[in-house]
Amino acid sequence: MPHPDSKLVETSADESVRAEIEEHRAESLLGYLRAVFEIRNSLPSRARRRQELWFRGADREHDPIPSLFRYEHANEWEIRREFRRRGIQMVSEREPQDEWEWYFLMRHHNAPTRLLDWTDSALIALYFALRSPLPEESPPAVWVLNPVRLNEIVCNTASVVLANEPQAAGYLPESAREELGPELPIAVDPIHVSRRLAVQRSRFTLHGRDRNGLISVAARHPGILFRISIERNSAAAVIDDMRICGVSETTIFPDLEGLSRELLQECGART
């Protein structure tokens, strides 16, 4: 009999896979942090190494799927070429030095890629989960990933991978004629091509051909992927509590637009 918290999702092969994702529920900031620590403490300890967790605030869709796979007819090679050709004059910080730096910059500016955004900050992910309203049928949630365990299974590496390391080879085809080889995602540390990547403590999973790669791995290997659902009616109170803890719009977006949004929020709070 399926686990009561299991979730039916679609794979790239148009098949259904039932993955038992361990789910936690929280009604407050303290409840959320308690769930985070419960997940951390449930994982096997590693000698002389702290347990690393990554977090992702759910956006329009709860399934952890990279943006490229949400566009049926997207040609990634054409998008990469056009972004570099036309974007070079728009780079506001230092110019990217190679294809990987361009790829991370694409994701940073919301161009479709096979990169999926994560952060190693539980509070930043929670803020992303709550800052924009979701449809009634999609309550706020934060995904929690064990990145080292993912890489142990997918690429036999007991650490997070750097983009220039051999484990990442094949994930970024060098020409339109070269096919994407890997099927499943790996956890990679980004090159900080912009200040915002550093401020948001950004990390990424780099996906292969399987659009639901994380779910596919989690279906076969427990202890990789978790989810914390937030009570919708508690969202405003949690946002207020995070502001007291120093997490707000300017924390995540340290620019004039972020400041303007934060001031608008403060005006709204007083009306």
C-alpha positions in Angstrom: 0.0 0.0 0.0 1.4 3.4 -0.9 2.7 5.6 1.9 0.1 8.3 2.9 2.6 11.1 2.1 3.7 9.7 -1.2 3.2 11.8 -4.3 2.4 10.8 -7.9 4.6 12.8 -10.4 5.4 12.5 -14.1 8.7 11.5 -15.5 10.3 12.5 -18.8 9.4 9.0 -20.2 5.7 9.8 -19.7 5.5 7.3 -17.0 4.2 7.8 -13.5 6.4 7.2 -10.5 5.2 7.1 -6.9 7.8 8.6 -4.7 7.5 8.5 -0.9 8.7 12.0 0.1 8.9 12.4 3.9 6.7 15.4 4.7 6.7 17.7 7.7 4.2 20.4 8.6 4.7 23.7 10.3 2.4 26.4 11.6 5.1 28.9 12.8 8.7 29.9 12.3 9.7 27.9 15.3 7.8 24.9 14.0 9.5 25.2 10.7 13.0 25.3 12.3 12.0 22.4 14.4 11.2 20.4 11.3 14.5 21.4 9.7 16.5 20.2 12.7 14.5 17.0 12.8 15.4 16.3 9.2 19.1 17.1 9.9 19.2 14.9 13.0 17.6 12.0 11.2 20.4 11.7 8.7 23.4 9.5 9.3 26.3 11.5 10.9 29.5 11.9 9.0 32.8 11.8 10.8 34.4 15.2 11.2 31.9 16.8 8.8 28.8 18.7 9.4 25.6 17.6 7.8 24.9 19.7 4.8 21.3 20.5 3.7 20.0 22.6 0.9 16.6 24.3 0.8 14.2 25.5 -2.0 11.0 27.5 -1.4 8.3 26.2 -3.7 7.3 28.5 -6.5 4.5 28.1 -9.0 4.8 24.4 -9.0 5.7 22.2 -6.1 7.6 19.6 -8.1 11.4 20.4 -8.2 11.7 20.8 -12.0 14.1 23.1 -13.7 12.6 26.0 -15.7 13.8 24.6 -19.1 11.5 21.6 -18.8 8.5 23.8 -18.3 8.7 24.8 -21.9 7.9 22.0 -24.2 9.6 23.3 -27.4 12.5 25.1 -25.8 15.9 24.6 -27.6 18.5 25.1 -24.9 21.4 25.4 -27.2 19.7 28.3 -29.1 18.8 30.0 -25.8 22.4 29.7 -24.6 23.8 31.1 -27.8 21.3 34.0 -28.0 21.7 34.9 -24.3 25.5 35.2 -24.7 25.3 37.0 -28.1 22.8 39.6 -27.1 23.5 39.8 -23.4 27.2 40.7 -23.5 26.4 44.4 -23.7 24.0 44.1 -20.7 26.4 42.5 -18.2 26.5 44.9 -15.2 29.1 43.1 -13.2 32.2 41.3 -14.4 32.0 39.5 -17.8 31.6 35.7 -17.5 34.8 33.9 -18.4 33.5 30.6 -19.8 30.4 28.7 -20.7 29.7 27.6 -17.1 29.8 31.2 -15.9 27.4 32.2 -18.6 25.1 29.3 -17.7 25.0 30.3 -14.0 24.3 33.9 -15.1 21.5 32.7 -17.3 19.8 31.0 -14.3 20.4 34.1 -12.2 18.5 36.2 -14.7 15.7 33.6 -15.1 16.5 32.3 -18.5 15.4 28.7 -19.0 18.1 26.3 -18.0 18.5 22.8 -16.4 19.8 24.4 -13.2 17.4 24.3 -10.2 17.9 27.0 -7.5 18.6 26.0 -3.9 20.1 27.8 -0.9 22.0 26.5 2.1 19.9 29.0 4.2 16.7 27.5 5.7 15.4 31.0 6.4 16.0 32.4 2.9 14.2 29.4 1.3 11.3 29.9 3.7 11.1 33.6 2.7 11.0 32.6 -1.0 8.2 30.2 -0.2 6.1 32.8 1.4 6.9 36.1 -0.4 4.5 35.5 -3.3 1.0 34.1 -2.9 0.4 30.6 -4.3 -2.9 29.2 -5.7 -5.3 27.8 -3.1 -4.5 24.3 -4.2 -0.7 24.8 -3.6 0.1 25.6 0.0 3.5 27.1 0.7 6.3 24.5 1.1 10.1 24.2 1.3 11.9 21.3 -0.3 14.9 20.0 1.7 17.8 18.2 -0.2 20.7 16.1 1.1 23.1 17.1 -1.7 26.0 14.9 -0.7 23.8 11.8 -0.6 22.4 12.7 -4.1 26.0 12.8 -5.5 27.0 9.6 -3.8 24.2 7.8 -5.7 24.4 9.6 -9.0 28.1 10.2 -9.5 29.8 8.2 -6.7 31.2 11.3 -5.1 31.0 12.1 -1.4 30.9 15.9 -1.9 29.2 18.7 -3.8 30.7 19.0 -7.3 32.3 22.0 -8.9 31.3 22.9 -12.4 34.9 22.3 -13.8 35.2 18.9 -12.1 35.0 15.6 -14.1 31.6 14.6 -12.6 30.0 17.6 -14.3 31.3 16.6 -17.7 28.6 16.0 -20.2 26.0 18.2 -18.5 26.8 21.2 -20.7 27.0 20.2 -24.4 29.6 22.3 -26.3 27.7 22.4 -29.6 24.3 21.9 -31.1 25.4 18.6 -32.5 26.4 17.2 -29.1 23.6 15.4 -27.2 23.0 15.7 -23.5 24.4 12.6 -21.9 23.5 12.3 -18.2 20.0 11.4 -17.2 19.9 12.2 -13.5 20.9 15.5 -11.6 23.9 16.2 -9.5 24.5 18.9 -6.8 27.0 21.6 -7.9 28.5 24.7 -6.3 28.0 27.7 -8.5 30.6 30.3 -9.6 29.5 33.5 -8.0 29.1 35.5 -11.2 26.9 38.1 -9.4 26.6 39.6 -5.9 23.0 38.2 -5.6 24.2 34.6 -5.9 26.5 35.1 -3.0 23.9 37.0 -0.9 21.2 34.4 -1.4 23.7 31.6 -0.6 22.8 30.0 -3.9 23.5 26.4 -4.7 22.2 24.4 -7.6 21.2 21.0 -8.8 22.3 20.4 -12.4 19.8 18.2 -14.2 20.1 15.8 -17.1 17.5 14.3 -19.5 15.0 13.2 -16.8 12.8 16.2 -16.1 11.8 14.7 -12.8 15.3 13.5 -11.9 15.2 14.4 -8.2 11.9 12.6 -7.8 13.2 9.6 -9.7 16.2 9.3 -7.4 14.2 9.9 -4.3 11.7 7.2 -5.3 14.5 4.6 -5.1 16.7 6.1 -2.3 15.1 7.5 0.9 17.0 10.2 2.8 17.6 12.5 -0.2 14.5 14.7 -0.5 12.1 16.0 2.1 9.3 18.6 2.1 8.1 21.0 4.8 4.6 22.4 4.2 3.6 25.7 5.8 0.1 26.4 7.1 -1.3 29.0 4.7 -3.0 31.0 7.4 0.3 31.3 9.3 2.2 32.9 6.4 1.9 36.5 7.4 2.9 35.8 11.0 5.9 33.8 9.8 7.0 36.7 7.5 6.8 39.1 10.4 8.8 36.8 12.6 11.5 36.5 9.9 11.7 40.2 9.6 12.6 40.4 13.3 15.3 37.8 12.6 16.7 40.1 9.9 15.3 38.3 6.8 13.5 40.6 4.5 13.3 41.8 0.9 16.6 43.7 1.1 18.3 40.7 2.7 17.5 38.7 -0.4 17.7 41.5 -3.0 20.3 44.0 -1.8 19.5 46.6 -4.4 17.2 49.7 -4.9 14.4 47.5 -6.3 14.6 45.3 -3.2 14.6 48.4 -1.0 11.5 49.8 -2.8 9.6 46.6 -2.4 10.5 46.5 1.3 9.3 50.0 1.8 6.0 49.2 0.1 5.6 46.2 2.4 6.2 48.4 5.4 3.6 50.9 4.2 1.1 48.2 3.6 1.7 46.8 7.1 0.7 50.2 8.6 -2.5 50.7 6.7 
